[in-house]
Amino acid sequence: MARTKKRKRVAQDEPVVEHPTKRNKKPTKESSAKTATEPLPPDTSPFLDNPDLKGADYRREVQAYDKLANEDDALRLSAATTIVLGLLGGEGVEESTLQRHLERRLFRGLASGRKAARLGFSVVITEILRELFGEKKLAETKYTGLTFDKVLGILVAKTKPDGDLSGQEERDHFFGLLFGLQCFVKANILFSDNEKWSVILEKLFDLSKKKPWLREECGSVVEKAVTQMNISQAELTLEQLFNAGLALSPEGVGIWLTVRNKFPDLKFPTKPWGPTGNPLDRLQSLAKALKESSSSEQGSSSTQTKQPGNWNPHLHFVWDIVLSQFSSALKEKKKDIKSSFENFWKVAVDENLFSTTASRERKYWGFLLFQKVLQSPESYSKLFPYIFSHNLVRCLINHSQDTDRFLHRSAEKSLKVLSHTVENNPKTMALILPCLITRNGAYHFDKMTKTKTVEIILSSINETNAKEVIDILLAPAVTVDGSDIVKEAETRRIMFGDYLLNMVRKVNIDEDSAGWIADVALPILGNFAYGTSITCSPPLSEKTRTVFRSRLSSVFTHLILDLSGYEYPCGLLHILSPGAVDMDREITKTKDDAISTMEKILKKIKKAKGEDTAPLQALALLYSLVIFQLYNAETEAVSILDELKLCYDKLIRHKDTEDSAVEAAEVLVELLLSFISKPSALLRKVTQHVFQAFMIDMTESGLKLMTDVLGSSESLRGQQELFDQQPEDEMELDDEEEGSDDEDEMDSDVEVIDVADQQLNGHLIEEGEDSEESENQDEDEEDSGSYSEADIQNDEEVKFLNDALAKALGTHPLGVEGGAGSDSDSDADMTDSEMMALDSKLVEIFSQRKKQPNKKQEQKDAKETMINFKSRVLDLLDIYVRKQAGNPLALGLLIPLLKLIRTTTTKTLGDRAIAIVSTFHKASNEAHKSPDAPDIDSGEQLALLKAVHLEARKEPSLRFGKAASTASLLLVNNLYRTDKDGDILPQIYAIYAETSIAWVRKEVDMPAEFQQGWLNWCQSKAKAQTNPRPKTAGEVRK
């Protein structure tokens, strides 16, 4: 029956907006897009009372209301303007027409869930109410039948969920009533007398109690209406709020605080917030209200409101009001506001939303609140230190580190918001950082949360806040309290070094102002590494100092982009007192002399100009780094300083010394080679800068020292020969030599390394290649695992293991009478404590055995060392051929490079050498175009060309053939440029002819590309000869 009645009622009324649309066919995408972009018709003439359902007036009306529900804001507002003008524009429509629109379209439309119907219809209703009951008071002059009570009654009737409605339809009707009541408030027509507001307020409170899931929205409407009230109406509102049982709800707190903000002199009821009427003075009650939990303080159960049955994933509006109390107090500089906020946060947030018994939903609200405060640093930055409370930080850490936690994404977002806040407001770093690494946080916060929060925050450091931030990081590392302080102190201090290193690496030295690095970061790193000016408790361990020395080296690696970076290590040496370094009298004198020489060089740098500056900067840089090596107690540092003094005297002062027969360039090259032989990114970079500064002083013997490295075998034997190491077993070395092939410069050690080893070496070199591009590589640690010098054979290892096991088990060794096969002892006779002791002994035995040197591993490590060494030498040669391509000495590099390509077992080395030959070829062509290009000795170059051809005959591979052809054509180009009389070209042809004949006769096996390169060169030169060269007299006679 209910369904039938409903259908009859609908049939009696005029069809709603949706009906004409439903009768039409579903519009296509094109027509929808066209409709959305079409402007509204300018027709704002009054609507008719009873338009013909098939007429144009009715269609205009339907189209206007259809657009009023459109999701496009501009289209919706345009339609609202058209409808308001169509109803009230000019003299306005008849009362019956306006009432029909209110009843059958506008108020009914509020209950529609279609698109944005409620939003659009609310705009029109608000404007009509303002015209009827506002300043114009049309309800008293023209539309006398539309009284306030009647219009409100129409709203209630049209949004009443009568009949057999679905759950969604019922919710739509309640939302329609809420939007309608909101229209009365927005129209600003309720506060001319108390009766109108009292009626609307009662409706809102009834709706909030009837449907708790609408309570927040109803409370928001009341809270926004407070701005329109006078003081008596505000008192009435608070009284009805208390009587409705909502004073101790989140909505009640928001309304109460809003009233208190507007009417601070209002006499507030003593219940429920005490004589001051300030909810912030009753933190326990406030916490319960904000938690949306029931309260026993409200009064009788008959007035107690129901709690919301659904959970809202958004923060309640009351939090904005509560937080604004503190931001306003901060602006007014009220006394004790920070302590008040700290108490509020502790009670209302930390012990409320983040307590151990709090639900996941409330913790989620807590994270949203945390994010809200962080996102408004302009209002709350001074309160940041108090929001990192104990329970909040605990939840933040726990939910960040475990991806399976329910609130993991929320915690992760909170940390991102935190990082973003610091990034946009670097001033907040000093407020937030201590909360993460001290107090309720942890110094290893990033490790605990498995994030890079602290690292990201520190990347926002600048010249202004650097010292303060570093002091914050330093304090917990200097003094450590609590249990196991030695281990904790070491952990914190190493982490502090990592923090400083990461901060420096984030700085772009070329663009950013980085004075804080030299003024603050480097002195602290230097003191932790070598000094005693910073008093630590417990004292710094040697392990910690070693780590800081490595971090200091890594910092220098980042800072020394070119020779101008010499200022960083030299400046640090100038202010550093190495009190923690034990030096005898002789070492101290060496150090003082070196620093004195360095100071002289620094003085010369200030006076030098142009090209004279680079060699001085290079020597100053070398001196500073070698002095640090002296502080590190490296055995070669003293002798290196002597060699540097020789280089300084000969290359800079041009002064003869006792070692006058020694070439300074050779000494410098040997020194640079010793640097790049070490696994240090810093020394590798410095070597390249220094080599470039002294390229012009390079001699043939100096270059030969580098090319000799390329000719060494990539094996243990090659390493021993290159570094003058004595082999441990001469017989093994003899065996290796017997199996070697002198021509190919390979040895039998390669056989020990299987295919996996080859792939491993290739991988390492690729990483090495990539490291050339990376300026931030931290590879300054020396090889930590040095094997013992004794080479224990397999049988000795077995014997050692048997003896150790027998001793641990209390039995005889294998093979000895009464040995392992004896039944005299049994594990069954051992107690639990004896079994535990035996287990620890076995672990120790096998760990010791694992540390014993392994011949195969030693071969692999030696090969990797040689490959890396050769790669770094190639770096230097690459620099040389680019910058000194016109120097005749550079041509002497061709044969060693070709030999490396032919003999190396590592493809990456061969590829690198091929690239250098190609670069040399291009650079040489450019260099010889210059009028200042040096003269060429054609005889020497012809001899070198023959040597290249002889080398090309030794390998048939395509890649080697192309490289040899490039080298050969480089020399051909040089010779051709100097062939003024035409005597050299026939000699070039003769050399190629000899090679071609040997190739055709199968005397040599070489790729055809070698000959093809020569033919292409000939063809290009022939095309370039637009005017044939006249024949010489000798050619005419022939």
Residue pairs with C-beta under 8 A, 6 or more apart in sequence:
2 163
2 164
3 163
3 164
5 163
6 162
6 163
6 164
13 104
14 100
14 104
15 53
16 104
16 105
16 108
16 109
16 112
17 62
17 65
17 66
17 69
17 105
17 109
18 112
18 114
20 59
20 62
21 66
27 35
36 70
36 72
36 75
39 78
40 64
40 67
40 75
40 78
40 79
40 82
41 60
41 82
43 60
43 82
44 82
44 85
44 86
44 89
45 86
46 86
46 87
46 89
46 90
46 92
46 93
46 97
47 57
47 61
47 86
47 87
47 93
47 97
47 101
48 57
48 97
49 93
49 94
49 96
49 97
49 100
51 57
51 58
51 61
52 58
61 86
64 79
64 82
64 83
64 86
65 79
65 83
65 105
65 109
67 75
67 76
67 78
67 79
67 120
68 76
68 79
68 80
68 83
68 109
68 117
68 120
68 121
68 124
69 76
69 109
69 112
69 114
69 115
69 116
69 117
69 120
69 121
70 76
70 79
70 115
70 116
70 120
71 115
71 116
76 116
76 119
76 120
76 123
77 123
79 120
80 120
80 123
80 124
80 127
83 101
83 124
84 124
84 127
84 128
86 93
87 93
87 97
87 98
87 101
87 128
88 98
88 127
88 128
88 131
88 138
92 98
92 138
92 142
95 142
95 143
95 144
95 145
95 146
98 128
98 143
98 146
99 145
99 146
99 154
102 125
102 128
102 146
102 151
102 154
103 154
103 158
105 121
106 121
106 124
106 125
106 128
107 125
107 154
107 155
107 158
107 159
107 176
107 180
108 158
109 117
109 118
109 120
109 121
110 117
110 118
110 121
110 122
110 125
110 155
110 158
110 159
110 175
110 176
110 177
110 179
110 180
111 158
111 159
111 172
111 173
111 175
111 176
112 118
112 121
112 172
112 176
113 168
113 169
113 172
118 175
118 176
118 179
121 179
122 179
122 180
122 182
122 183
122 186
125 180
125 183
126 183
126 186
126 187
127 187
129 151
129 183
129 184
129 187
129 189
130 187
130 188
130 189
131 138
132 138
132 139
132 143
132 146
132 151
132 189
133 139
133 148
133 187
133 189
134 187
134 188
134 189
139 146
139 147
139 148
139 151
148 196
152 184
152 199
152 200
155 177
155 180
155 181
156 177
156 203
158 176
159 173
159 174
159 176
159 177
159 180
160 173
160 177
161 169
161 170
161 173
161 174
165 173
174 207
174 211
174 214
175 214
177 203
177 207
178 207
178 214
178 217
178 218
178 221
181 200
181 203
181 204
181 207
181 221
182 221
184 190
184 196
184 200
185 200
185 221
185 224
185 225
185 228
188 228
189 196
190 196
190 197
190 200
190 225
190 228
191 197
191 228
191 229
191 230
191 233
194 232
194 233
194 236
197 225
197 229
197 233
197 236
197 237
198 236
198 240
201 222
201 236
201 237
201 240
202 240
204 218
204 221
204 222
205 218
205 240
205 241
205 244
205 246
207 214
207 218
208 214
208 215
208 218
208 219
208 244
208 246
208 251
208 305
209 215
209 244
209 245
209 246
209 305
209 306
212 305
212 306
212 307
212 308
212 309
213 308
213 309
213 310
215 246
215 249
215 251
215 305
215 308
216 250
216 251
216 308
216 312
216 316
216 317
218 251
219 246
219 249
219 250
219 251
219 252
219 254
219 255
219 317
220 251
220 254
220 317
222 237
222 241
222 251
222 255
223 251
223 254
223 255
223 258
223 317
223 321
226 234
226 237
226 255
226 258
226 259
226 262
227 262
229 237
229 259
229 262
231 263
231 266
234 259
234 262
234 263
234 266
235 266
235 267
237 255
237 259
238 247
238 255
238 256
238 259
238 268
238 269
239 269
241 247
241 252
241 255
241 256
242 252
242 269
242 271
242 272
243 303
244 303
244 305
245 298
245 299
245 303
245 304
245 305
246 252
246 305
247 256
247 271
247 272
247 273
247 298
248 272
248 285
248 288
248 289
248 295
248 297
248 298
249 289
249 292
249 305
250 289
250 290
250 292
250 316
250 318
251 318
252 289
253 279
253 286
253 289
253 290
253 318
253 321
253 322
254 316
254 317
254 318
254 321
254 322
256 273
256 277
256 279
257 279
257 318
257 321
257 322
257 325
258 321
259 266
260 266
260 268
260 277
260 278
261 325
266 277
268 275
268 276
268 277
269 277
272 282
272 285
272 297
272 298
273 279
273 281
273 282
273 285
274 281
274 282
279 285
279 286
279 289
279 322
280 286
280 322
280 325
280 340
280 344
283 343
283 344
283 347
283 348
284 347
285 295
285 297
286 344
286 347
286 348
287 347
287 348
287 351
287 352
288 295
289 295
290 316
290 318
290 319
290 322
290 348
290 352
291 352
291 353
291 362
292 307
292 308
292 316
293 307
294 304
294 307
298 304
311 361
313 364
314 368
315 365
315 368
315 369
315 372
319 369
319 372
320 372
322 344
322 348
323 372
323 373
323 379
323 380
326 337
326 340
326 341
326 344
326 380
326 383
327 376
327 379
327 380
329 337
329 340
330 337
330 379
330 380
330 382
330 383
338 382
338 383
338 386
341 383
341 386
342 386
345 386
345 387
345 389
346 389
349 366
349 369
349 387
349 389
349 392
350 389
350 390
350 391
350 392
351 391
352 358
352 362
353 362
353 363
353 365
353 366
353 369
354 363
354 366
354 389
354 391
354 392
354 394
354 395
355 391
356 391
358 366
360 406
360 407
363 395
363 407
364 407
364 410
366 392
366 395
367 395
367 396
367 407
367 410
367 411
367 413
367 414
368 410
370 387
370 392
370 396
370 414
371 413
371 414
371 417
373 380
373 383
373 384
373 387
374 380
374 384
374 387
374 414
374 417
374 418
374 421
375 417
375 421
377 384
377 421
377 424
377 425
377 428
381 425
381 427
381 428
381 431
382 431
384 428
384 431
384 432
384 435
385 431
385 434
385 435
388 432
388 435
388 436
388 439
388 440
388 441
389 440
390 440
392 440
393 435
393 440
393 441
394 440
395 407
395 411
396 411
396 414
396 415
396 449
397 441
397 442
397 445
397 448
397 449
398 405
399 405
399 406
399 407
399 408
399 410
399 411
400 408
400 411
400 412
400 415
400 449
400 450
400 451
401 448
401 449
401 450
402 408
405 411
412 451
415 449
415 451
415 453
418 432
418 453
418 457
419 453
419 456
419 457
421 428
421 432
422 428
422 429
422 432
422 456
422 457
422 460
423 456
423 459
423 460
426 460
426 461
426 462
426 464
426 465
427 464
427 465
429 457
429 458
429 460
429 461
429 465
429 469
430 465
430 468
430 469
430 472
432 457
433 454
433 457
433 458
433 469
433 472
433 473
434 472
435 441
436 445
436 453
436 454
436 457
437 443
437 445
437 454
437 472
437 473
437 476
438 472
438 475
438 476
442 448
443 476
443 477
443 491
443 492
443 495
444 491
444 492
444 495
445 453
445 454
446 452
446 453
446 454
446 455
454 499
455 499
455 502
458 469
458 499
458 502
458 503
458 506
459 502
459 503
459 506
461 469
461 503
461 506
461 516
462 512
462 513
463 513
463 514
463 515
463 516
466 516
466 520
466 521
467 516
467 519
467 520
470 500
470 503
470 516
470 520
470 521
470 524
473 496
473 499
473 500
474 496
474 524
476 492
477 489
477 492
477 493
477 495
477 496
477 536
478 534
478 535
478 536
478 537
479 536
479 537
480 488
480 489
480 492
480 537
480 538
482 488
485 538
486 538
486 541
489 536
489 537
489 538
490 541
490 543
490 544
493 528
493 536
493 540
493 544
493 547
493 548
494 544
494 547
496 528
497 525
497 528
497 547
497 548
497 551
498 551
500 521
500 524
500 525
500 551
500 555
501 551
501 554
501 555
501 778
503 521
504 517
504 521
504 555
504 558
504 559
505 558
505 776
507 514
507 517
507 558
509 558
509 559
509 561
509 565
510 561
517 555
517 559
517 568
518 567
518 568
518 571
518 572
521 555
522 552
522 555
522 568
522 571
522 572
523 572
523 575
523 576
524 534
525 548
525 551
525 552
525 555
526 552
526 572
526 576
527 533
527 534
527 576
528 534
528 540
528 544
528 545
528 548
529 545
529 548
529 549
529 551
529 552
529 631
530 545
530 549
530 576
530 578
530 579
530 580
530 581
530 631
531 576
531 577
531 578
531 579
531 580
532 577
532 579
532 580
533 577
533 579
540 580
545 580
549 628
549 631
549 632
550 778
550 780
550 781
552 628
553 628
553 680
553 682
553 780
554 681
554 682
554 778
554 780
556 565
556 568
556 569
556 625
556 682
557 681
557 682
557 685
557 775
557 776
557 777
557 778
557 780
558 775
558 776
559 565
559 568
560 566
560 568
560 569
560 621
560 682
560 685
560 686
560 689
561 775
562 689
563 614
563 617
563 618
563 621
563 689
563 690
563 693
564 617
565 621
566 617
566 618
566 620
566 621
566 624
569 621
569 624
569 625
569 628
570 598
570 602
570 620
570 621
570 623
570 624
572 624
573 595
573 598
573 624
573 627
573 628
578 631
581 631
581 633
583 591
583 630
587 630
587 638
590 630
590 638
590 641
591 627
591 630
593 641
593 645
594 623
594 626
594 627
594 630
594 641
594 644
595 627
597 623
597 644
597 645
597 648
598 620
598 623
598 624
598 627
601 616
601 619
601 620
601 623
601 648
601 652
602 620
604 616
604 652
605 613
605 616
605 617
605 620
608 616
614 692
614 693
615 651
615 652
615 693
615 694
615 697
616 652
617 693
618 689
618 690
618 693
618 694
619 644
619 647
619 648
619 651
619 652
621 686
621 689
621 690
622 644
622 671
622 686
622 690
623 641
623 644
625 682
625 683
625 686
626 637
626 640
626 641
626 644
627 637
627 641
629 636
629 637
629 640
630 637
630 638
630 641
636 674
640 671
640 674
643 667
643 668
643 670
643 671
644 671
646 657
646 659
646 662
646 664
646 667
647 664
647 667
647 668
647 671
649 655
649 657
650 656
650 657
650 664
651 664
651 665
651 668
651 694
651 697
663 699
663 701
663 702
664 697
665 694
665 697
665 698
665 699
665 701
665 702
666 699
666 701
666 702
666 705
668 690
668 694
668 697
668 702
669 698
669 702
669 703
669 705
669 706
670 705
672 687
672 690
672 691
672 876
673 705
673 706
673 709
673 873
675 683
675 684
675 686
675 687
676 683
676 684
676 687
676 869
676 872
676 873
676 875
676 876
677 723
677 865
677 869
677 872
678 782
679 779
679 781
679 782
679 783
679 868
680 779
680 780
680 782
681 771
681 777
681 778
681 779
681 780
682 780
684 872
684 875
685 775
687 872
687 876
688 875
688 876
688 879
691 876
691 879
691 880
692 879
692 883
695 879
695 880
695 883
695 884
696 884
698 880
698 884
698 889
699 889
700 889
700 892
703 880
703 889
703 892
703 893
704 892
706 873
706 876
706 877
707 877
707 892
707 893
707 896
709 722
709 869
709 870
709 873
710 870
710 873
710 874
710 896
710 897
710 899
710 900
710 913
711 745
711 896
711 899
711 900
712 718
712 719
712 721
712 722
712 866
712 870
713 721
713 740
713 745
713 746
713 747
713 749
713 866
714 750
714 863
714 866
714 867
714 870
714 904
714 905
714 906
715 736
715 747
715 749
715 750
715 859
715 862
715 863
715 866
716 749
716 858
716 859
716 862
716 863
717 727
717 733
717 736
717 737
717 747
717 749
718 747
718 862
718 866
719 725
719 862
719 865
719 866
720 726
720 727
720 733
722 866
722 869
727 733
728 789
728 790
728 791
729 791
732 791
735 748
736 747
736 748
736 749
737 747
739 747
739 748
740 746
740 747
740 748
741 747
743 954
744 902
744 903
745 899
745 903
746 903
746 905
749 859
749 862
749 863
750 905
752 855
752 856
752 859
753 761
753 859
753 860
753 863
757 860
757 863
758 905
758 906
760 860
760 864
761 863
761 864
761 867
761 906
762 906
762 907
762 908
764 864
764 867
764 868
765 867
765 868
765 871
765 906
765 908
765 909
766 908
768 868
768 871
769 871
769 908
769 912
771 777
771 779
772 875
787 852
787 853
787 854
787 858
788 852
788 853
790 853
791 853
791 855
792 800
792 852
792 853
797 849
797 852
799 813
800 849
801 845
801 849
802 813
802 814
802 815
803 813
804 845
804 848
804 849
805 813
805 842
805 845
806 812
806 813
806 814
806 819
806 820
808 838
808 841
808 842
808 845
809 825
809 838
810 825
811 818
811 819
811 820
811 822
811 824
811 825
812 818
812 819
812 820
812 822
813 819
813 820
814 820
818 824
827 835
830 838
867 906
867 908
867 909
870 900
870 904
870 909
871 908
871 909
871 912
874 909
874 912
874 913
874 916
877 893
877 897
877 916
878 912
878 915
878 916
878 919
880 890
880 893
881 890
881 893
881 916
881 919
881 920
881 923
882 919
882 923
884 890
885 920
885 923
885 924
885 926
885 927
886 924
886 927
886 928
886 930
886 933
886 934
887 934
888 934
888 936
888 937
888 940
890 920
890 924
891 941
891 944
891 971
891 974
892 944
893 920
894 917
894 920
894 944
894 948
894 967
894 970
894 971
895 944
895 947
895 948
895 951
897 913
897 916
897 917
897 963
897 967
898 913
898 917
898 948
898 951
898 952
898 960
898 963
898 964
898 967
899 951
900 909
900 910
900 913
901 910
901 913
901 914
901 917
901 959
901 960
901 963
902 951
902 954
902 955
902 960
904 910
904 913
910 959
913 963
914 959
914 962
914 963
917 963
917 966
917 967
917 970
918 963
918 966
920 967
920 970
921 966
921 967
921 969
921 970
924 970
924 973
924 974
925 973
927 933
928 973
928 974
928 977
935 978
936 974
936 975
936 977
936 978
938 975
938 978
938 984
941 971
941 974
941 975
942 975
942 984
942 987
942 988
942 991
944 971
945 968
945 971
945 972
945 975
945 988
945 991
946 991
948 964
948 967
948 968
948 971
949 964
949 968
949 991
949 992
949 994
949 995
951 964
952 960
952 961
952 964
952 965
952 968
952 995
952 1006
952 1010
953 995
953 998
953 1004
953 1006
955 961
955 1006
956 1005
956 1006
956 1007
957 1007
958 1007
958 1009
960 1007
961 1006
961 1007
961 1009
961 1010
962 1007
962 1009
962 1010
962 1013
964 1010
965 1009
965 1010
965 1012
965 1013
965 1014
966 1013
968 1010
968 1013
968 1014
969 1013
969 1014
969 1017
972 988
972 1014
972 1017
975 984
975 985
975 988
976 984
976 985
976 988
976 1021
978 984
979 985
981 1032
982 1029
982 1032
982 1035
992 1011
992 1014
995 1004
995 1006
995 1010
995 1011
996 1011
998 1004
999 1006
999 1011
